[in-house]
Amino acid sequence: MAEFKAMVLKTAGTNCDFETAEALRLAGFSPETMHVNELIRGGKNLRDYRFLVLPGGFSHGDYIASGKILANKLKYRLGEDVPRFIEEGNLVLGICNGFQTLVKAGLLPGFDGNYKRQDVTLTFNDSGHFQDEWIELKNVNKGRCVFSKGLRKTIHCPINHGEGKFIPGSRKVLARLHEQDQVVFKYAGRNPNGSLDDIAGICDETGRVLGLMPHCEKNLFSVNDPRSTRLDLPVEGEGTAIFRKAFEFVKKRK
């Protein structure tokens, strides 16, 4: 049986790597958790993997801005490694701090295949403080994103962030995201952080790079879901489906 390897990339301050690795394992991947320095030093080769996941947390204490230091390591220390990984047809997922890292490294939205230019950002919530609550995540993608193709319309999962407000660099950037079907997830109902157009997650033009603020990896089993005390929910949590969609894609490409 073929082994589909996924890398969970961590650094100082990462704190969701265990849940992320478990989500990957449940979906069918063989996950390995790796410190970014191992890639920088050449101890590991990204090309040995099919899926790169940047989990949540507070990388480098959120100094400068959330995800900025790790983004600089990806951009300036790893150079072309991540863009090449994407161009070779592999998958990349950034969750919460991972999403912040992807946009600040220029890996999202990746207009015209440019994985170095920053066109959007994630900044301080309108509330002015850290938000920790469960939300409804709405799948609005029409088919570009491989992670959401055939996914249920809503997913119940938590947010845990202080800098989750999505802001495009211009109205033109926002319009292009919509026109090219790169908006993948929106907040259903109340917008918890003030993100423009309620945007919670976007993909690149290939549909193989996804970033989202809500923590899909924190709803792997129904017992994780606070609704489970009053609703008859399936054993598997709603967040697992995103990882299963990734596995389906990788398996078809073998």
N, C-alpha and C positions, 0 to 999 in steps of 0.2 A: 504493500500500500504506500502511495506517495506521501511524503511528508511536506506539509505546507508551513514553512517557517515564518513567524511573525516576530518583529523586534519591538519591544516596549522600551522606548528611549527615556532614560531618567537622568536627572542631575541633582545638585543640591537643592532641596526644597520640594522635590516631587513627592507627592503623598497618595497618589491613586494608582500606583503601578500594580499593586497586588490585585485589586478588583479588575483592572484592565486585562491583566494576564489571565485571570480566571474567565473573563468574558470571551477571550480569544480561544481558550482551551475548550469551553463549552461549544463554541461554534465549529470546532474541528481543527484549528490551527495548533502548531507546536510553538508556543510562545517562549521567548527568551528575553529577560530583562537585562538591559545593557546601559552602563553609564556612558554618557556622550564622550567622555575622555578616551574610552576604549576605541571609538571610531576615529577620534582626532589623532591618537597615537598609532593607528594602523593595526591595532590588535584584533579588530573585527572588520569584516568587509560587508557593507550594506548590500552589495549585490548578491549575497548568499541568502537573502530574504525576499519574500514576496509582498510583505505588508509591514509598513512602518507606522507605529502608533506613538503619538506624543500625549501622555496622560495628563491629568489635572494635578493641581498642587499650587505651590508658590515658588516657582523656580527662582533660585538666587534671592529669595526673600522679596520678590517683586520690586527690587531696587531699580531705579531709573523709571521703569514702567513694567507692568505685568508682561512677562515673557520676553522682554527686550534683550537681556543678557544671553539667554539661550538662543534667541533668534540670531544674535551676532555670531555666536559660535557656529551655528549651522551655515550662516552666510559667508563668514570670513575664514573659519578654520576648516570646514568641510568643503568649501568651494562649490565645485560642480557636482559633488556626490549625490545630493538630494535631487536637484533638477534632472540629472542623468537617470536616477532611479525611477523618477516619474516618467520620463521619456521612453524608458524601456517597458512601460506598460504595467508597472506595479501600483500598489495602493498606498495612500497616506491618509491617516486620520488624526486630527488634533481635537482633543476634548478639553474645554475650559481653558486652562493655562496653555494647553497644547494648541488650541485655536489662536490664542493671543500670540503665541510664538510663530505660528505659520503666517499670520498676516504681517507681523513685524519683520519677518525674514523675506517677505515679498513672494512667498510660495502660494498665497491666495490673494486675489482671485486668479492670478496667472494669466491675465489678458494677453492674447497673441503669443502664448508660450513663453512670456517673460516671467521667470520665477525669481526675479531679484528686485523688482520695483514694488514699493508699497503703495497701494491704491485705496486701502481702507484701514480702519483701526478699531480697536475696542478700548473704551475709556471708562471713566468713573460713572457709576450708576447715578441716575437722577436723584435717588434717595440720599446720596452722599455717604452711604455706609454699605457694609457687607450684607448681601442678601443670601439667606439660607432658607429655602422653602421648596415645596413640590409644585410643579407647573404642568400644564398640558402643552406638549410640543406637537405642532401641526405640520404634517408633510404636505408641502405645496409644490414640490417638484413635478414636472411633467414628463420626466423620463431621462434627463441627461445624467443624473447622479446614480452611480451603480449601487450606492449604499441605501438608497431610498426607493429604488424601482420595485414596485409590487408591495411596498411596505404599507402597513395599516395607516389610516389617516391621522390618528393621534397616538402619542406615546406619553405615558405618565412617568416623569422622572424629576429629580431634584436639580436645583441650581445652587451653587455655592461660590459666589464671586463678589468682588468689590468693583471690578472693572469689566463689566460685561456689556456696556452700551455700544452697539454697533453703529459706526458712522462711516459712510463712504467719503472719499476725498472730494467728490463733487456730485452735483445732480446728474451729470453725464455718466459718471461711474455707476450710480444707483440705477439709472435707466438701463444701462448696458447689462447689469446683473440680471435684471428682470427680463430683458429682451432675449438674452442668451440662456435663459432657464438655469441660471447659476444660483438662484435663491432656492435653498432646499427646505429649510425649516423656519417656521415663524412661531411666535408665542400665541397660543389660542386663548382668547379671553383677555385677562389683564396682562399688560406688558410690565414685567417686574423691574426693568432697568432703564427704560426710555429709548431702547434701540429704534433707529429709524425704520419705518415700515414694519415694526414688530419682528425684525429679522433676528433669528436665533442661530442660523447656520447657513453657510454657503459652500459651493464647490468650485473647482477650477473648470476650464473649458473642456477638459477631457472627461470630467465627471468622476475621476478616480482619486481626487484629493478633496477631502471633506473636513471642514472645521465647524464645530458647534459648541455653544456655551453650556447647555444642560448636560448633566452627567448620565448618559445612557448606561454606563457600566455600573451604576449604583442601583439599577433595578433589574437584576439578573434572575431573581426569584420573587414570587408573589409576597413572601414574608418580608421582603425589603420595602414593599409598598404599604404606606399607611392606610390605604383603603381596604387592605386585606382583612381587617378586623370586622368589616361590615359588608363586604362584597365577596361573592364566590368567584375568585380569580383562578386562572390556570396556574399550575405550579411554576412554569417558566415566566419570568418577569418580562415586561414589554420592551425593555432596553436591549435584550439579547438579540432581537431581530436584526438590528443594524449590523452586528458582527456576523450573523448568519448570512446576510446578503453579501458581505465582503467575501466570505468563504465560498459561496456559490459562484461568484465571479472568478475568483482565483482557480477554483477547481475546474471550471469550464475552459480556462486558458492553458491548462497543463499540456 
